C-alpha cells in the first residue's frame, strides 16, 4: 500500500512539473528529458508512468474515457441520466467537462498535438459508451446513441475550454444555457 501511494505521488509530481513546463514554454517545445530533469526522476520513470507525452497533460485520460459509460444509474432513463450527470459536473466545474485554468486551456488550444489527442480521447469515450449501451440497444443503435450523447459532451467541452482560454467569467452560467438547449434537442429525438 505504501508503495502504491509512492507511485501515485511520483506520477502526480511528474504531471505537475510537466504541466508547468508546458504552460511556460509550450507543449511542443518541452521534451520528456526536460520533464524528467525538472521532476528529478529518470526519463524511464516518466515514460513508465506516461507512455505518451500527451498523457502528461491528460493524466486522467482513463477516467475521462470511462466516465460516460459509468454515468448512468441502474434503471435510470437514458437521457435523464446524462443530463443529470452533465449538470452535476457543471455545478462542480469538473475538469472532465473542460474546466481548467486559462493558461492550461490556452496550452491545449494552441497545440495541434494536444487537440489531436483530445479528439482521440473523446472518440474513446464514445466507444466505451457504445459498448456499455450495446446490451440494451444492440451494436448499431448503441453506436448511434453513444455518438449523439458523446457529441453533446464534446461540443460543450470545447465551449468550456474556449471560454476559459478567453478568460471569461461565470462560464458555468453561459454553458448551462447551451447545455439545456442541447439536451432538450436530444430529448426531442431520443426521449
N, C-alpha and C positions, 0 to 999 in steps of 0.2 A: 504494500500500500504506500509506503514511504517512497519507494522507487517510482511508482506511477505519479505521485504528487510531484516529485522532482522532474520527471519527464514533461508533465503539463506546465510546470513553471518555466522550464527551459524553452519549451515551444512558444509560450506566451511572450517570454522575454525576446526571443528571436523575432517574432512577429512585430512586436512593438518597436524594436530597433529598426527593422526593415521599413516599416510604415513611416517612421520619422525620416529616414534617409530618402525614401521615395518622394515624400512630400517636399523635402528640402531641395532635392537635386533632379527629380523626375524619375519615373519608373524605369524608363529605357536607359537612363544614364548610370544606374547603380547596378553593380554586379553582385553575384552571390558571394564572391570572395570578399567584397567590401562589407556586405552584411555580416558575414562570419567574423571578420576582424572587429567590427564595431560591437558585435554581441559577445566578443571574446570566447568564441567557440570555433571548432574546426569546420571547414567548408562541408565536410561529410556530415557533420551534425545537422547543419542547415538542410542539406538535401535529404537526409533521413527523415526529418520532420516535414519537409515541404518538397516533394518531388518536382514540382513545377514552381518556377519563380513567381508566377501569378498567384499561387496559393499563399504566398506570404502576405498578400493583400486580402485575399478572400479566405482567411484562415478558418472560417466556419462554413466552408463550402458544403461539407457533408450534411450539416444541419439544414442549410439552405435548400439543398436538393430534396431532402426527405420531408421538409416542412409541410408542404401542401398535402402529401399523401397521408400525413398523420393528423391533419386539421379537423377532420370530420368525426364527430362522436357517433357512437353506435345508435342506429335508428334515427339519426338526425337528418332532416330533409337536406338534399344535396346543396342547393343554392343558399339556403339559410345558413348552413354550416360555414360556407366560405365567406359569406357576408359577415357573419359573426366573427370569424377568425380574422378577417381583414381589419374590421373596425376595432377589435381588441388590440391588434398590433399597432394600429394607427394611434390609439389612445396612449400606448406605451412609447410611441415614436421609435419603434423597433427597427434595428438595422436590417432585419430580414425583409423589410418592405422598402428599404432605401435610405433610411435616416442615418446620417453621419454628420461629421462637421464639414464646413465649407471647403477646407483645404483637401480633405480626403475625397470629397465628391469631385472637385476640380481635377485631382490627380487621376481619377478613373476616367472622367470625360475627356481628358486630353491625351489619353494613351490608347492608341488603336489596339495594342496587345491586350490591355485590361478590358476594353469594350468587347473584344472577341471572346475572351474568357468568360465574361459576364453573360454573353449570349449562350455560350455552351452550358453554363450553369442553369440558365432559365430553361434551356432545352432538356437538360437532365431532370429538372424539377417537373416539367410537363410529362416526361416519360415515366417518372416514378408515380405521378398521379394517375396516369392512364393505367399502369399496372395495378394500382390499388383499386381502380374502378372496374377493371375488366371482368371480375367475377359477377358484378351486378349488371353490367351493361353489355358484355361481350367486347371483343377486341376492337373492332372498328368504331363502334359507338363510344366506347371508353376513350379512345384516342380523340374523337371529335369533341366530347365533353371536356376532357382534360385540356385540349387546345384552347377552348373558349375561356375556361377559368384561368389557366396559366397566362393567357394573353392579357386578360384583365389585370392580373397581378404585375405582369411585365410592364405594361403601359403605365400603371400607377407607380411602379418602382422608378421608372425613368423620369416621371413627373416630379417625384420627391427629390431625386438626385439632381435634376436640373435646377429646381428651385433652391435647393440647398447650396449648390455651387454659385448661384447668383446672389446668395446672401439674403434671401427673402426671410421675413419673419412670419410666424404663425402659419407655417406651411401646412400643418395638420388641418387647419380650418379650411384652407383653399382646396386641399386634396380631398377632404371629406365630401365636398360638394361633387367633385368629379367622380369619386368612388360611388356615391349614391346613384348618380346617373348611370354609370357603367353597370352596376349590379341590378338596377331597375331594367335596363335594356336586356341584360342576360335573363332576367326573370320573365320577360315577355316571350322569350324563346325557349328557355329551359324550365320555367315554372310550370 
